[in-house]
Amino acid sequence: MIIKADQTLHEKIMNYLSDEPALNLFIIGDIENFGYETDFQDIWVDQDEAGELQGVLLRYMGNYLPYSKGAIHAEGFSEIISKDKNYEMLSGKKEITEQFRPYVTFNRTKEMYFAELKDDSLLNKNRSREGIQQATIQDVDSLLELKKQIKEFTIRETARHSLEQALKTKTGRTYFMKDENIIVSCASTTAENSLSAMIVGVCSHPEKRNQGLATACMEAVCQDVLSEGKTLCLFYDNPKAGSIYKRLGFKDIGIWSMNFPVHMTVPENNPTQESFVK
């Protein structure tokens, strides 16, 4: 039976999601940040006769994220989505979103590899941290200047606000290195919550590549996040990037699928992740 969730189900929902904190990064973060009583977010759960959860569906504005540990009640959840005139995207692990195809029409689908890091066994813990700094609000302009130099990145109009908000709310952190007072390399997290965080924006200035600077920043971020008991994850869309991540200990855990209805334009670039640029 599908019901709309409220605070009374919070502990049960979080326990259900916590078995796979990386896959549920966005759902966990949105629930922790916005709860159950806003006009832009809703959570529904599917319960069996004993009250055990069989699936979760979160709506954040026009975006829907389903999750289940097995078969999901796709037909029932699809009825909810079909009533939303502002529906923009259904995203999640491919094995889950594919179950919605008989009930929800997708115009196009964009897929990416999804990888997870649970421990620091392959990170270079002896690497010097000399020169690595953690960003504050005062560093936002300099970080954006670096990212504008990276042709692989798409810098949106909301980039400044997003970076400032992440630093203020501690839902993201950025580590960077400077050369002659100019930021030349950085690595960030986003969507941080109590259980997980996503790595994004790993890059070096075009004139400073292949010196290991971006890797040094990324390893420092990973070590610190892991030390807090969190799981790390990331998206990537090409094997070359994947090989870099895997050398650091990331392991593929599935395909992340973003599915768009007929009226939506599919973004050319991943909307939640900047590429890894060594």
C-alpha positions as CSV (number, residue, x, y, z in Angstrom):
1,M,0.0,0.0,0.0
2,I,1.4,3.4,-1.0
3,I,0.9,6.2,1.5
4,K,2.3,9.8,1.7
5,A,5.0,9.9,4.4
6,D,5.3,12.3,7.3
7,Q,7.7,12.7,10.2
8,T,6.3,9.7,12.1
9,L,7.9,7.5,9.4
10,H,11.2,9.2,9.4
11,E,13.2,6.7,11.4
12,K,11.8,3.8,9.4
13,I,12.5,5.5,6.1
14,M,16.1,6.4,7.0
15,N,16.8,2.9,8.2
16,Y,15.5,1.6,4.9
17,L,17.6,4.0,2.8
18,S,20.8,3.7,4.9
19,D,21.6,0.2,3.6
20,E,22.7,1.8,0.3
21,P,23.7,5.4,1.3
22,A,25.5,6.2,-2.0
23,L,22.6,5.2,-4.2
24,N,20.3,7.2,-1.9
25,L,22.5,10.2,-1.6
26,F,19.9,12.6,-3.0
27,I,16.9,11.2,-1.2
28,I,18.7,11.2,2.1
29,G,20.0,14.7,1.7
30,D,16.7,16.1,0.6
31,I,14.8,14.5,3.5
32,E,17.4,15.7,6.0
33,N,17.5,19.2,4.5
34,F,13.8,19.8,3.8
35,G,11.7,17.2,5.7
36,Y,8.1,16.3,5.0
37,E,6.2,19.5,5.2
38,T,7.3,21.7,2.3
39,D,5.3,22.5,-0.9
40,F,8.2,21.6,-3.2
41,Q,9.0,18.1,-1.8
42,D,6.9,15.0,-1.0
43,I,7.8,11.5,0.0
44,W,5.7,8.4,-0.5
45,V,6.3,4.9,0.8
46,D,5.1,1.5,-0.2
47,Q,4.4,-0.7,2.8
48,D,3.4,-4.4,3.1
49,E,0.7,-5.7,5.4
50,A,3.2,-5.9,8.2
51,G,4.2,-2.3,7.8
52,E,7.6,-3.1,6.3
53,L,8.8,-0.7,3.6
54,Q,9.0,-2.1,0.0
55,G,9.9,1.2,-1.7
56,V,10.2,4.9,-1.5
57,L,9.5,7.7,-4.0
58,L,10.7,11.3,-3.4
59,R,9.5,14.3,-5.4
60,Y,11.8,17.4,-5.3
61,M,10.0,20.0,-7.4
62,G,9.5,18.3,-10.7
63,N,12.2,15.6,-10.2
64,Y,11.2,12.1,-8.9
65,L,13.6,9.6,-7.3
66,P,12.4,6.1,-6.7
67,Y,14.2,3.5,-4.6
68,S,13.6,-0.1,-3.7
69,K,15.8,-3.1,-2.7
70,G,14.0,-5.3,-5.2
71,A,10.9,-5.0,-7.3
72,I,9.2,-1.6,-6.9
73,H,5.5,-0.8,-7.0
74,A,6.1,1.0,-10.3
75,E,2.5,1.1,-11.4
76,G,1.3,2.7,-8.2
77,F,4.1,5.2,-8.0
78,S,3.6,6.0,-11.7
79,E,0.0,7.1,-11.0
80,I,1.4,9.7,-8.6
81,I,3.9,11.0,-11.2
82,S,1.3,11.1,-14.0
83,K,-0.8,13.5,-12.0
84,D,2.0,16.1,-11.8
85,K,1.9,18.6,-14.6
86,N,5.3,19.8,-13.6
87,Y,7.0,16.4,-13.9
88,E,10.5,16.9,-15.4
89,M,12.6,13.9,-14.7
90,L,12.6,10.4,-13.1
91,S,16.1,9.3,-12.0
92,G,17.7,6.5,-10.1
93,K,19.5,3.2,-10.5
94,K,18.7,1.8,-13.9
95,E,17.3,-1.5,-12.5
96,I,14.7,0.6,-10.7
97,T,13.8,3.2,-13.3
98,E,13.4,0.5,-16.0
99,Q,10.5,-0.9,-14.0
100,F,8.6,2.4,-14.7
101,R,8.7,2.1,-18.5
102,P,5.4,0.3,-18.9
103,Y,3.6,3.1,-17.1
104,V,5.6,6.4,-17.7
105,T,6.5,7.6,-21.2
106,F,10.1,8.8,-21.6
107,N,11.2,11.0,-24.4
108,R,14.9,10.4,-23.9
109,T,17.2,8.8,-21.3
110,K,20.7,9.7,-20.2
111,E,22.8,7.2,-18.4
112,M,26.1,7.4,-16.5
113,Y,28.3,5.0,-14.5
114,F,27.8,5.2,-10.7
115,A,30.8,4.4,-8.5
116,E,31.2,4.2,-4.7
117,L,34.1,4.5,-2.3
118,K,33.8,2.9,1.1
119,D,37.3,2.8,2.5
120,D,40.7,4.5,2.0
121,S,42.8,1.3,1.4
122,L,43.9,2.5,-2.0
123,L,44.4,6.1,-1.2
124,N,47.9,7.4,-0.8
125,K,47.8,8.3,2.9
126,N,51.5,9.2,2.9
127,R,51.0,11.9,0.3
128,S,51.9,15.4,1.6
129,R,49.0,17.8,2.2
130,E,51.3,20.8,2.0
131,G,49.6,23.6,0.1
132,I,46.1,22.0,0.2
133,Q,43.5,24.4,1.7
134,Q,39.8,24.1,2.4
135,A,37.7,26.8,0.7
136,T,35.6,29.4,2.4
137,I,33.1,31.9,1.0
138,Q,36.1,34.3,0.3
139,D,37.5,31.7,-2.2
140,V,34.4,31.4,-4.4
141,D,35.4,34.0,-7.1
142,S,38.9,32.4,-7.4
143,L,37.4,28.9,-7.8
144,L,35.0,30.0,-10.5
145,E,37.9,31.7,-12.3
146,L,39.6,28.3,-12.4
147,K,36.6,26.4,-13.6
148,K,36.1,28.9,-16.4
149,Q,39.4,27.8,-17.7
150,I,38.3,24.2,-18.0
151,K,36.7,23.6,-21.4
152,E,35.2,20.3,-20.3
153,F,33.1,22.1,-17.6
154,T,29.8,23.9,-18.2
155,I,29.6,26.9,-15.8
156,R,25.9,27.8,-15.3
157,E,24.5,31.1,-14.2
158,T,23.6,29.5,-10.8
159,A,27.2,28.3,-10.2
160,R,28.1,31.0,-7.8
161,H,25.0,30.7,-5.7
162,S,25.3,26.9,-5.7
163,L,28.9,27.0,-4.5
164,E,28.2,29.6,-1.8
165,Q,25.2,27.7,-0.5
166,A,27.1,24.4,-0.3
167,L,29.8,26.1,1.7
168,K,27.4,27.9,4.0
169,T,25.2,24.9,4.7
170,K,28.1,22.4,4.8
171,T,26.4,20.3,2.1
172,G,29.6,20.5,0.2
173,R,33.3,21.3,0.7
174,T,36.1,22.2,-1.7
175,Y,39.8,21.6,-1.3
176,F,42.3,23.5,-3.5
177,M,45.9,24.3,-4.2
178,K,47.4,27.7,-5.3
179,D,50.4,28.7,-7.4
180,E,51.5,32.3,-6.9
181,N,48.2,33.2,-5.1
182,I,46.1,31.7,-8.0
183,I,44.0,28.6,-7.5
184,V,45.2,26.0,-10.0
185,S,43.6,22.8,-8.8
186,C,40.6,21.7,-6.8
187,A,38.2,18.9,-5.8
188,S,34.7,19.2,-4.3
189,T,31.9,17.3,-2.7
190,T,28.2,18.0,-3.1
191,A,24.9,16.8,-1.7
192,E,26.6,15.9,1.6
193,N,24.4,14.3,4.2
194,S,24.9,12.4,7.4
195,L,25.7,9.2,5.5
196,S,27.2,10.0,2.1
197,A,28.7,12.6,-0.2
198,M,29.4,13.0,-4.0
199,I,32.7,13.9,-5.5
200,V,32.5,16.7,-8.2
201,G,34.5,19.3,-9.9
202,V,38.0,17.7,-9.8
203,C,40.3,19.7,-12.0
204,S,43.6,21.4,-12.6
205,H,44.3,24.5,-14.7
206,P,45.3,23.5,-18.3
207,E,48.9,24.6,-17.7
208,K,49.1,22.6,-14.5
209,R,47.8,19.2,-15.6
210,N,49.5,15.9,-15.2
211,Q,51.3,17.0,-12.1
212,G,49.0,15.1,-9.7
213,L,47.5,18.2,-8.2
214,A,43.9,17.3,-8.8
215,T,44.5,13.8,-7.5
216,A,46.1,15.2,-4.3
217,C,43.1,17.5,-3.7
218,M,40.7,14.6,-4.3
219,E,42.5,12.2,-2.1
220,A,42.5,14.7,0.8
221,V,38.7,15.3,0.4
222,C,38.1,11.5,0.3
223,Q,40.2,10.8,3.3
224,D,38.4,13.5,5.4
225,V,34.9,12.5,4.3
226,L,35.6,8.8,4.9
227,S,37.0,9.6,8.4
228,E,33.6,11.0,9.3
229,G,32.0,7.6,8.6
230,K,30.4,8.6,5.3
231,T,30.4,6.8,2.0
232,L,31.6,8.6,-1.2
233,C,30.2,8.3,-4.7
234,L,30.5,9.9,-8.1
235,F,29.2,9.8,-11.7
236,Y,31.4,9.3,-14.7
237,D,30.5,8.8,-18.3
238,N,33.7,7.5,-20.0
239,P,36.1,4.6,-19.2
240,K,39.1,6.8,-19.0
241,A,37.7,8.8,-16.1
242,G,36.5,5.6,-14.5
243,S,40.0,4.1,-14.6
244,I,41.3,7.1,-12.6
245,Y,38.7,6.7,-10.0
246,K,39.2,3.0,-9.7
247,R,42.9,3.4,-8.9
248,L,41.7,5.3,-5.9
249,G,39.4,2.6,-4.8
250,F,36.0,3.5,-6.3
251,K,34.0,0.6,-7.5
252,D,31.1,0.5,-9.9
253,I,27.8,-0.2,-8.3
254,G,25.4,0.4,-11.2
255,I,24.2,2.7,-13.9
256,W,22.4,5.9,-13.0
257,S,19.5,6.6,-15.3
258,M,17.9,10.0,-15.9
259,N,14.6,9.8,-17.8
260,F,12.9,12.8,-19.4
261,P,9.3,13.2,-20.6
262,V,8.4,14.4,-24.1
263,H,8.2,18.1,-23.1
264,M,11.7,18.2,-21.6
265,T,15.1,18.9,-23.3
266,V,17.8,16.5,-22.2
267,P,20.9,18.4,-21.0
268,E,24.1,17.7,-23.0
269,N,26.1,17.5,-19.8
270,N,25.5,15.8,-16.6
271,P,23.5,18.3,-14.5
272,T,25.0,17.2,-11.2
273,Q,28.6,16.5,-12.0
274,E,31.6,18.3,-13.5
275,S,34.0,16.0,-15.2
276,F,37.3,14.8,-13.7
277,V,40.1,16.7,-15.5
278,K,43.5,15.5,-14.3
